[in-house]
Amino acid sequence: MHHSIKTRFCPSPTGLMHLGNTRTALFSALYAQNQGGKFLLRIEDTDQARSKTEFVEKLMEDLMWLGLNWQEGPAHEQDNGPYYQSQRQAIYDAYYQRLIDKKLAYPCFCTEQQLTITRKVQLSAGQPPRYPGTCRSLSTAEVENKLTQGLKPTLRFNIPKEQAIIFEDLVKGKQNFKSDDIGDFIIKRTDGTSPFMYCNAIDDALMGVTHVMRGEDHLTNTPRQIMLLDALELPIPQYAHFALIVGHDNSPLSKRHGSKSVNELRKSGYLSLALVNYLARLGHSYDENNLMDLPQLAEKFDFTKLSKSPAKFDIAQLKFWQKEAVNALSNDEMWTWMGIEVHSIVPAEQVTLFVETIRANIAFPDEAKAWAMKLFDDKLAYTDAHITILKAAGLDFISVLQAAIDTHQLNYQAICDHLKETLNIKGKALFQPLRIALTDDLHGPELAKIINLMGCQRIQTRLTQIKKLIG
């Protein structure tokens, strides 16, 4: 156990949390918990145009709902704040000055248009597109002259020449980059704000983050950030880059693959336990295939079990874990989760029986609502296919069923025996019309329990309606 271990999750509040960044947060939280360390939350809101306060609130709400509580960050101050990058500009500026003093950063006056042309020329010559260092050798007088003209420069990091940047990635193994393959990158925008590459690295170092866990789309950022931290003599964290989540067609997961935000999943009745059990196994393998809580998932979390190849999003798998999580709810928890609409339909004295009857047949609150309507609402809309089955059974079947209920009340076995003997039917011919007559469905909970829930009077009312329908 290393109590000094610290992981972090640092989202940009420009939208709702999706499964990709939720998994990053989950892996980071699980590893911190596994090591008895800390999990830090930092809000990367330097993009003032796109960052929104409401997304920050939703994000924190989602994390807490998932059980991914941060030990350091907003509302959990630990002397490393502020934890919003928009409030850290003075810190970034101080480090700019250090780089300028060391001749490791220089102002660049190239316009986006000039850079685009350069990139096109490089690509057509079969060269990798990178900044050619146009402004690197400007004299002090030339810089002053451009500033007097009112030109607004960016600030670029002056990359050391002929250096090998070698680091051990905790997932991908040894990584080797050459500084000469990397162009001098922008560390300060023309408006004075700091881009991701710069502030993300500085904050990790200053906040004592020991392990940076992120998607492999960030792998090529790592050598740049290592050189930057080296230049500033700041501590360098360990990096772990895991494979991304992809859709059925192997392209990065997006809305068109049916991927929803955590917020949408939560609103549709997904349980947080289902989501964390699914995501913890997406690109990370567990020997156990049972539903686990967060401490159990953390205990078995292991870097060596992280996959080097992309993980495919599979909605059927997510639904499997949803079913497992729903099954694990107590009757009271399940009743609460079913929600207000179900509560308004089911009679108070039948709540427990209702929950116990349908619990094995539902995975979402809207399915509970459908059953509540079927069992307690007398406006049934029989489908054509179902009417065909009822007509085939005939008016006789319904009349005998009514007589059986008059005689045997709610004794399911006796009702079935009565139908069998009187009509000389069994199997499908008996159970299909019986189930459809009672529930307008071919599948569902045990009929014995359904009969109990509905009661004789409601069943008789329904059977009278069916007679009109098929007569």
Secondary structure, DSSP 8 states (H G I E B T S, - for coil): --TT-EEEE---SSS---HHHHHHHHHHHHHHHHTT-EEEE-B----TTT--HHHHHHHHHHHHHHT---SBBTTB--SS---BGGG-HHHHHHHHHHHHHTT-EEEE---HHHHHHHHHHHHHTT-------TTTT--HHHHHHHHHTT---EEEE---SS-EEEEEETTTEEEEEEGGGS---EEE-TTS---HHHHHHHHHHHTT--EEEEEGGGTTHHHHHHHHHHHTT----EEEEE--EE-TTSSB--GGGT---HHHHHHTT--HHHHHHHHHTSSB--S--S---HHHHHHT--GGGB-SS-EE--HHHHHHHHHHHHHTS-HHHHHHHH-HHHHHHS-GGGHHHHHHHHGGG-SSHHHHHHHHHHHH-S-----HHHHHHHHHHHHHHHHHHHHHHHHHTT-HHHHHHHHHHHHT--THHHHHHHHHHHHS-SS-S-HHHHHHHHHHHHHHHHHHHHHHHH-
